[in-house]
Amino acid sequence: MLGAAALDLCLVARGALDGYVDLFDHGVWDYAASLLICRESGCAIGEADGRELIHINPDERCSPIVASTAGLLDALMSLRV
């Protein structure tokens, strides 16, 4: 972790990291823009508990999981606690 979820997610989009898992919940403002960057770069995106990542409720927190491939995303999702 570099201290900001957005930075780590963008590293996956860039190809500098293969995946991102952070089981601490974040507000949508912490990751929304970087999820768009990941989606545009072709990354596979999920949420640790299967929740919708983009929402308008400021009290809702989510845990994005992003991977360079769908297979890696499946593997990362299966490892979560």
C-alpha positions, 0 to 999 in steps of 0.5 A: 500500500502506498497510502492511497487506494487510487495510487495502487489501483492505477499501478495495476492499470499501468501494469506495474502491479498484477493485482490489488487487494485491500480488505479495509473498506473505502468510501467511493471517493477513494477509488471511483476515478481509478476504477475507471482508469482500470476498466479502460485499461482492461483490468478485471474488477470486483468487490470483496463482498460482491457489493456494487462499487459505484454508488451514491451513499456516502456512508457505504464502504466497499473493498475493491479488488482489481487484477490484470486478468479475470483469472487472477481476479478469481484467484484473489477473490477466492483468497479473501477472508 
